[in-house]
Amino acid sequence: MKEIGRRGFLGAVIGAFVASTTRLRGVPAAEAAVPAQVSAPTLSAFFADAAAAARIGAAYLAVAPAEGDADFLFTELAPVGAVPADYWATVTIDQLHLDIREAVHADFEAGEIVDIGGWQLAKTEARLAALSTLL
Amino acid sequence: MLDRADEIPRGTTLQAAVCIVGGGAAGITIARELADTDHDVILLESGTFEFTEATQNLYRGTMSGIPNNLVGGRLRFFGGTTNHWAGQSRPMDAVDFEKRSWVANSGWPFGRSELDPYYPKAQKMCDLGPFEYDASFWEKQIPDLQTLIDTDTVRPAIYQIGPGTHFGEKYRTVLEESENVRVVLGANVSNVRLQGRRVAGVDVKTLDGNEIAVDAEIVVLAMGGIENPRLLLASNTQRTAGLGNEHDLVGRYFMDHSLLATGRVVISDAAPNPELFFFVGVPMERAGIKDRSGALPRYLLGHFALTPRASREAQIPALSALLAGRFPGDETAPIASADIASLIGDVEGRTGVVRPELVMIEINGRRRVSTNYFELAVNMEPTPYAESRVTLTTELDRLGMPRVDLAWRFDPDDYASVTRGGAVLARELAAQGLGRVHLQPPEPLAVKYGNHHMGTTRMHQNPRKGVVDQHGEVHDVANLYIAGSSVFPASGFSNPTLTITALALRMAERLQKVLDQ
């Protein structure tokens, strides 16, 4: 697990809010808050090797070009039932690791798998890598 | 007793209650079980106690299908192919005996429980460890050993690697000293004779040109998955299609195991000690089991296998896999294994590679440092396939016997099944946080064939579907029996020698009952 300062992390998250009208996953549209975006440095902190993540992310977008939209990916990557804006505004890096890990395992169990150059990856991890290339 | 066929006067006809043709694992096991009984037994062995080119060359033939190891994969001297057996052993699973609607031509005439009484004794004959193949047993014996994966989809499949017992060396003395067993070396059977619908005996030739015969109440063919059909097909003077071949089944359904590279794996350190699942294996000494014979050490080896439920859901035959080292790395690939290792670390919170000492892989006796990934080596049960077959050619060997053509073929669906199975494994390994898999079209790995020649005189209750019945007796020739893996109607993924030995023990018991009656 990467070590970043909680205060710095939250500051970066809050400071990076960007408005969007993207419809949310798992919550009624009427209740949907505006999704937020994590700053590029913060998301980079998730990945120990940003270049490796970028290669994976770019490869994913090559097979799923319609997903080349940061707002869309922020929305899709928020846990089911969560309001993306709230989630991304408050999630800590430790919690993000936990949530992503859980989502990735659930993806594999549900068959939500993407083939990226032969690698069988969970859709969630591929999307997260893709998001890192868009920020 | 011990004889040499070329020293027996020409034209002699020997008499026996049982004539066993072939001195390999099956033949020796049956002879040993019948030793010191009231029944005279003759064991005919083509070779002697040593390898000779002249005898081995009798195996030569052609291959018109997938290349196999027609000559080098088996050995034609006393002890047979156990003379180069590596000792890897595992009983077949219960599901391997079942008729599975998604595996064409599968199903034995009996279940695994039929062999359960014989497996433990076979285990001892093969100088293996305790008859324990549950991973949980070994985890208790070896505290720092941990099963890589055990779920509803993927289960551990434990192998024991024994010293590779050479049956000829180990059991020679007991046969030589037996008063009712006569081992005849240099005896090549060229024909099986009938009297009506019963077997009458066999004709024998030597490389020096001698000819003798054996008359017997019972004849057992135990020459392996290629020579058994060869002799049946070549014994065509009384039945033009050969013996047991009324329904054109002899020689068909040839099967062998092979390891197919199905993908690369980057595994995490989720399993603290996954060494069991590498080619190298774990010495049983760590469980306090010592090899008193001073022979090669015994190892445990783990494959991870699809559960019967997963196989049924994916509609594929039995399948197992293990992790093999491979060189060189893939650093120049668009997405390298190192990239994936990093991703695993990010997502799983783990290092993305196994402990450094575990990436030391032993290849040909030398410990080598692996790159950061492993080969997913898949061993799938071949679907019994009628077009995979042994036939006779017009070329004759030195004894005037037709040489064989081996057309080894896979059922056309098998490659797709391997791919599908690899995908299931990939998904389950990842779902358990154990790693990520790069899938590729299956290709033969270093072990292209297992030298497990099976299926060519398959067992089935119905004469239209099998050459022998549930006892190993040829359907249309009374008292002609066939032993060995040629009777396997389906093979599972386990190495066959332990099952060959267990089946031979069962057959010996049957023969004794028949003779006692």
Chai-1 contact restraints between the chains, C-beta under 6 A:
chainA,res_idxA,chainB,res_idxB,connection_type,confidence,min_distance_angstrom,max_distance_angstrom,comment,restraint_id
A,M1,B,G349,contact,1.0,0.0,6.0,A-B,restraint_1
A,F47,B,D346,contact,1.0,0.0,6.0,A-B,restraint_2
A,A48,B,S342,contact,1.0,0.0,6.0,A-B,restraint_3
A,A48,B,G345,contact,1.0,0.0,6.0,A-B,restraint_4
A,A48,B,D346,contact,1.0,0.0,6.0,A-B,restraint_5
A,D49,B,S342,contact,1.0,0.0,6.0,A-B,restraint_6
A,A52,B,D339,contact,1.0,0.0,6.0,A-B,restraint_7
A,A52,B,S342,contact,1.0,0.0,6.0,A-B,restraint_8
A,R55,B,I335,contact,1.0,0.0,6.0,A-B,restraint_9
A,R55,B,D339,contact,1.0,0.0,6.0,A-B,restraint_10
A,I56,B,I335,contact,1.0,0.0,6.0,A-B,restraint_11
A,A59,B,I335,contact,1.0,0.0,6.0,A-B,restraint_12
A,I100,B,V347,contact,1.0,0.0,6.0,A-B,restraint_13
A,R101,B,V347,contact,1.0,0.0,6.0,A-B,restraint_14
A,V104,B,V347,contact,1.0,0.0,6.0,A-B,restraint_15
A,H105,B,A431,contact,1.0,0.0,6.0,A-B,restraint_16
A,F108,B,R427,contact,1.0,0.0,6.0,A-B,restraint_17
A,F108,B,A430,contact,1.0,0.0,6.0,A-B,restraint_18
A,F108,B,A431,contact,1.0,0.0,6.0,A-B,restraint_19
A,E109,B,A431,contact,1.0,0.0,6.0,A-B,restraint_20
A,G117,B,P334,contact,1.0,0.0,6.0,A-B,restraint_21
A,G117,B,I335,contact,1.0,0.0,6.0,A-B,restraint_22
A,G118,B,H438,contact,1.0,0.0,6.0,A-B,restraint_23
A,G118,B,L439,contact,1.0,0.0,6.0,A-B,restraint_24
A,G118,B,Q440,contact,1.0,0.0,6.0,A-B,restraint_25
A,W119,B,I335,contact,1.0,0.0,6.0,A-B,restraint_26
A,W119,B,H438,contact,1.0,0.0,6.0,A-B,restraint_27
A,Q120,B,A426,contact,1.0,0.0,6.0,A-B,restraint_28
A,Q120,B,V437,contact,1.0,0.0,6.0,A-B,restraint_29
A,E125,B,V347,contact,1.0,0.0,6.0,A-B,restraint_30
